[in-house]
Amino acid sequence: MSSLNFIAGVTVLSVLLGASTVPVAGENREPNEQSTVVELSKAPHGVRYRVDSRPTGNTATTDILYVLNQVREKRGQDAPVIVLIDPQVSIDEIWNLEAVADKAQLNNLRFFVRTRYPEKMAEIKWGPTMPYSTNPPLR
């Protein structure tokens, strides 16, 4: 069988079996792949989450862990997730969301906090953890 016929056969077989074209971990993704956007904002009693502009809640099907699990199931654990943070949200709440995303087995998160200037944001980058010290090592 020629290599061209083999490729055509695999393509037809993939279509018939319903194989997806979702990239496997480690593969390069399309440059304009749509990210899931999680918005984290201050609420009167805690924080409010919105995922792709939809509010999450306290029911089993709208809980933030359930919603993030759905993202992983539909798009994979390496799906890009952008977290947009209201500057009034505490660092503990940001860490909590990171822990929930980790529990949902999502590992491609980027965190951004809005600045005081309109239409501006700054990325938060986490470094490695280290013992508490008033004199941390230089970079």
C-alpha positions as CSV (number, residue, x, y, z in Angstrom):
1,M,0.0,0.0,0.0
2,S,1.4,3.4,-0.9
3,S,1.9,6.0,1.8
4,L,-0.7,8.2,0.2
5,N,-3.3,5.5,0.3
6,F,-2.4,4.7,3.9
7,I,-2.9,8.4,4.9
8,A,-6.2,8.5,3.0
9,G,-7.3,5.3,4.7
10,V,-6.4,6.6,8.2
11,T,-8.2,9.9,7.5
12,V,-11.4,8.1,6.4
13,L,-11.1,5.7,9.4
14,S,-10.7,8.7,11.7
15,V,-13.7,10.4,10.3
16,L,-15.8,7.2,10.5
17,L,-14.8,6.6,14.1
18,G,-15.4,10.2,15.1
19,A,-11.8,10.9,16.1
20,S,-11.2,14.4,17.2
21,T,-8.5,16.8,16.3
22,V,-7.9,17.9,19.8
23,P,-4.1,18.3,20.4
24,V,-2.4,15.8,22.7
25,A,-0.5,17.1,25.6
26,G,2.8,18.5,24.4
27,E,1.6,19.2,20.9
28,N,1.6,22.7,19.6
29,R,-1.8,24.3,19.6
30,E,-3.4,26.6,17.1
31,P,-2.1,30.2,17.7
32,N,-5.7,31.6,18.0
33,E,-7.2,28.9,20.2
34,Q,-10.0,30.3,22.3
35,S,-9.3,30.5,26.0
36,T,-11.7,29.8,28.8
37,V,-12.1,33.0,30.8
38,V,-12.7,32.9,34.5
39,E,-13.6,36.2,36.2
40,L,-13.1,36.5,39.9
41,S,-14.7,39.5,41.6
42,K,-15.5,40.7,45.1
43,A,-19.0,39.9,46.4
44,P,-20.7,41.1,49.6
45,H,-20.1,37.6,51.1
46,G,-16.9,36.2,49.5
47,V,-16.2,36.1,45.8
48,R,-18.2,35.7,42.6
49,Y,-17.0,33.5,39.7
50,R,-18.0,33.9,36.1
51,V,-16.8,31.4,33.5
52,D,-17.0,32.5,29.9
53,S,-19.4,35.3,31.0
54,R,-21.8,32.8,32.8
55,P,-22.1,33.1,36.6
56,T,-21.4,30.1,38.7
57,G,-23.4,29.2,41.8
58,N,-23.9,26.8,44.6
59,T,-25.8,24.1,42.7
60,A,-24.1,20.9,41.7
61,T,-24.1,21.8,38.0
62,T,-23.0,25.4,38.5
63,D,-20.4,24.9,41.2
64,I,-17.0,26.3,40.1
65,L,-15.3,22.9,40.5
66,Y,-18.0,21.2,38.4
67,V,-17.7,23.9,35.7
68,L,-13.9,23.6,35.6
69,N,-14.2,19.9,35.4
70,Q,-16.5,20.4,32.4
71,V,-13.8,22.6,30.8
72,R,-11.2,19.8,31.2
73,E,-13.5,17.1,29.9
74,K,-14.4,19.1,26.8
75,R,-11.1,20.8,26.0
76,G,-8.4,18.8,27.8
77,Q,-6.2,19.5,30.8
78,D,-3.9,21.7,28.8
79,A,-6.8,24.0,27.7
80,P,-5.8,27.7,28.2
81,V,-7.6,29.3,31.1
82,I,-7.4,33.0,31.6
83,V,-8.3,34.2,35.2
84,L,-9.2,37.9,35.4
85,I,-9.1,39.2,38.9
86,D,-10.8,42.2,40.5
87,P,-8.1,44.0,42.5
88,Q,-10.3,43.9,45.7
89,V,-10.2,40.1,45.8
90,S,-7.8,38.7,48.5
91,I,-4.8,36.6,47.6
92,D,-6.3,33.8,49.6
93,E,-9.3,33.7,47.2
94,I,-6.9,33.7,44.2
95,W,-5.0,30.7,45.7
96,N,-8.3,29.0,46.4
97,L,-9.3,29.2,42.7
98,E,-5.8,27.9,41.8
99,A,-6.4,24.9,44.1
100,V,-9.9,24.3,42.6
101,A,-8.4,24.4,39.1
102,D,-5.7,22.0,40.2
103,K,-8.4,19.7,41.6
104,A,-10.1,19.9,38.2
105,Q,-6.7,18.8,36.7
106,L,-6.4,22.0,34.7
107,N,-2.7,23.1,34.4
108,N,-2.6,25.9,31.9
109,L,-3.8,28.9,33.9
110,R,-2.7,32.5,33.6
111,F,-3.7,35.1,36.2
112,F,-4.3,38.8,35.5
113,V,-5.4,41.5,37.8
114,R,-7.1,44.7,36.6
115,T,-5.1,47.9,37.4
116,R,-6.5,51.3,38.4
117,Y,-6.1,52.4,34.8
118,P,-9.0,51.7,32.5
119,E,-8.6,48.8,30.2
120,K,-5.3,47.7,31.7
121,M,-4.2,44.5,33.5
122,A,-1.0,43.0,34.9
123,E,-0.1,39.3,34.9
124,I,0.6,37.6,38.2
125,K,3.4,35.0,37.8
126,W,3.9,32.5,40.6
127,G,7.4,31.6,41.5
128,P,8.5,28.5,43.3
129,T,7.6,28.3,47.0
130,M,10.3,28.8,49.6
131,P,10.5,29.0,53.4
132,Y,9.3,32.2,54.9
133,S,12.0,34.7,55.4
134,T,12.5,38.5,55.6
135,N,15.6,38.0,53.6
136,P,14.7,35.9,50.5
137,P,17.4,34.9,48.1
138,L,18.2,37.2,45.2
139,R,17.0,36.3,41.7
